[in-house]
Amino acid sequence: MANIHELGKYELQNPLDLGGVQLPEVSLESADLAYYRLEKATLADASLIGINFKEANLRGANLRFADLSKATLTGADLTEADLSGADLTGAYLRRCILTNANLTNTITVDAVWDDAKMDGMIK
């Protein structure tokens, strides 16, 4: 089995379900986690620079103070996710769902938000 820190090196036929996984301070820079299920996962203080979370399920995930700069979150479901203090500099959030997500003190310089759903989002 792959080390959790090497997940991005593997291409999987089906989305991996990592719901509820606890990975605070993990480094997954440039990993490809498109279509992964990470519902209620803890990735607080993680280094996720350039990560691909396209269409990923991150509902209720804890991404507090995570570095998501240049991340691809196109179509990702971040409903009720906690992104407070996270760095989204240059991130792509096209068509992502941020319903009731917490973006308090989040850095969003040059982030792309086209067609994102932001109902009830906390800023």
N, C-alpha and C positions, 0 to 999 in steps of 0.2 A: 504494500500500500504506500502511496506517495506521502511524503512528509507534508504537513499542512502548509508549510512555508514554500513549497514547490508546486502548489496546485496549478499555477498559471502556465506551467510547462507542459501540461497534458491537455490534449483535445479529447473531449468526451462525446460519445454519441448521444447521450441523454443528459439533461441537466442534473447536476448533483444536488442533492438536498442536504444543505448544511444548516437547516433551521435550528435556531437556538444555540449555535456554536459560540463558544467564548474564545475570542482571539484578540484581546486587548494588546495594543502596541505591536501587532504583527506587521511585517513588511511584505507587501505583495505588489510592489511597484511593477507596472506594465503587465500584470497578470491578465489573462483572458478568462473572466468569469461570466461571460455573456450567458444569459438564460439560467444561471444558477438560482437556487432557492435558498435565500439567506434570511428568511423571516425570523424576526426577533433575535438576530445574531448580534453579538457584541464585537464591534471593530473600533472601539474608542481608542483614540490616540494612535491609530494605525497609520502607516505610511502606504498610501494607496495611489501614489502619483502615477498618472497615465493608465490606470486600471480600466479594463473594459467590463462594465456592468450593464451592457446593452440588454434590455428586456428582463433584467434580473428582478427577482422578488425580494425586496428589502423592506417589506412592511414591518413596522415596529422595530427596525434595527437601531442599535445604539452606535452612532457614528460621531459621537461627541469628540471634537478636537482632532478628527481624522484629517489627514492631508490628501484631499481628492483633487488636487490641482491637475489640470489637463485630463481628467477622467472622462470616460464616455459613459453617460447614464441615459442614453437615448432610449425612451420607452420603458425605463425602469419604474417599478412601483415602490415609491418611498412613503406610502401612506403611513402616517403616525410615526415616522422615523425621527430620531433625534439627531439633528445635524448641528446642534448649537456649538459655536466656536470652530466649526470645520472650515477648511480652506478649499473653496470651489473655484479658485482662480483659473480661468480659461477652460472650465469644464463644459461639456456638452450635455444639456439637460432637455433636449428636444423631446416633446411628447411624453415627458416623464410625469408621474402622478405624485404630487406633493400634498395631497389632501391631509390637513391637520398635522403636517410635519412641523418640527421646531427648527427654525433657522435663526434663532437668536444669536447675534454676534458672529454670524457666518460671513466669511470673506467671499465676495462674489464678483470680483473684478474680471471683466471680459468673459464672464460666463454666458452661455447661449441658452435662452429659455424658450425658444419658439414652441408654441402650442402646448406648453406645460400646464397641467391642471394644478391650481394653487388654492383651491377652496379651503378656507379655515386655517391656512398656513400661518404659523406664528413667526413674526419677524423680530 
